[in-house]
């Protein structure tokens, strides 16, 4: 039961932080592009790479702490379902260039950020 509570708590915190950060970025930039979601996803990709390399492979954390941060917090913080929905809307609105930039940015740069986070986590 401890792991389930850890995931729930981490997920709640991650989801709220994602909402606030994504909205803040979107409101500050004022552009018609889902930049808030993109940046949150890229940060989440970096953090999950870092977390696995540093917290899981280098530190001896309890399963509850790992569940709280990786499954809960990062699961709530990253927003693939939102990404999918916004991508679909860009396509339906005929915004092909924005769709391509968004999907390539999220996936291509996201993979790079995961690799970067993982390698930095291993170096520490």
C-alpha positions in Angstrom: 0.0 0.0 0.0 2.9 2.3 0.6 3.9 2.3 -3.0 0.4 3.2 -4.2 0.2 6.1 -1.8 3.7 7.3 -3.0 2.6 7.1 -6.6 -0.6 9.0 -5.8 1.1 11.7 -3.9 3.9 12.1 -6.5 1.3 12.2 -9.3 -0.8 14.8 -7.6 2.3 17.1 -7.1 3.6 16.5 -10.6 0.2 17.1 -12.2 -0.3 20.4 -10.3 3.2 21.6 -11.1 2.7 20.6 -14.8 -0.5 22.6 -15.0 1.0 25.7 -13.3 4.3 25.6 -15.3 2.7 24.9 -18.7 0.1 27.6 -18.2 2.7 30.1 -16.9 4.9 29.5 -20.0 1.9 29.7 -22.4 0.6 32.9 -20.8 4.0 34.6 -20.8 4.8 33.8 -24.4 1.3 34.5 -25.7 1.9 32.5 -28.9 -0.5 30.2 -30.7 1.7 27.1 -30.2 1.6 24.6 -27.3 5.0 25.7 -26.1 4.2 25.2 -22.4 3.4 21.5 -22.9 6.5 21.1 -25.2 8.8 22.6 -22.6 7.3 20.6 -19.7 7.7 17.4 -21.7 11.3 18.2 -22.6 12.1 18.9 -18.9 10.3 15.7 -17.9 12.3 13.8 -20.5 15.5 15.2 -19.0 14.4 14.5 -15.4 13.5 10.9 -16.1 16.8 10.2 -17.7 18.6 11.9 -14.8 16.4 10.1 -12.2 17.1 6.6 -13.6 20.9 7.2 -13.8 21.4 9.0 -10.6 18.6 7.9 -8.2 18.1 4.3 -9.3 21.5 3.2 -10.5 23.7 5.2 -8.1 21.7 5.6 -4.9 19.9 3.0 -2.9 16.5 4.5 -2.7 13.5 2.6 -1.3 10.9 1.4 -3.8 8.4 4.0 -2.2 10.7 6.9 -2.9 11.4 5.8 -6.5 7.7 5.3 -7.0 7.0 8.7 -5.6 9.4 10.5 -7.9 9.6 8.5 -11.1 6.2 6.9 -11.5 4.2 9.4 -9.5 5.8 12.8 -9.9 7.2 12.4 -13.4 4.2 10.4 -14.6 2.0 13.3 -13.5 4.4 16.0 -14.7 4.9 14.8 -18.3 2.0 15.1 -20.5 1.9 12.7 -23.4 -1.8 12.6 -23.5 -2.0 16.3 -23.7 0.7 16.2 -26.4 -1.4 13.8 -28.4 -4.5 15.9 -28.0 -2.8 19.1 -29.0 -1.1 17.4 -32.0 -4.4 16.2 -33.2 -5.9 19.7 -32.9 -3.0 21.2 -34.9 -3.7 18.6 -37.6 -7.4 19.2 -37.6 -6.8 23.0 -37.7 -4.6 22.5 -40.8 -1.5 23.7 -39.0 0.8 21.2 -40.6 4.1 23.1 -40.0 3.2 23.6 -36.3 2.3 19.9 -36.1 5.6 18.8 -37.5 7.6 21.2 -35.3 5.7 20.1 -32.2 6.0 16.4 -32.8 9.6 16.5 -33.9 10.5 18.8 -31.0 8.8 16.7 -28.4 10.1 13.3 -29.7 13.5 14.2 -31.2 14.6 16.7 -28.7 12.9 14.8 -25.9 15.0 11.7 -26.6 18.1 13.8 -26.6 17.1 15.4 -23.3 16.6 11.9 -21.8 20.0 10.9 -23.0 21.5 14.1 -21.7 19.9 13.8 -18.3 20.9 10.1 -18.0 24.5 10.9 -18.8 24.7 13.8 -16.4 23.1 11.6 -13.7 25.7 9.0 -14.3 28.6 11.5 -14.1 27.6 12.8 -10.7 
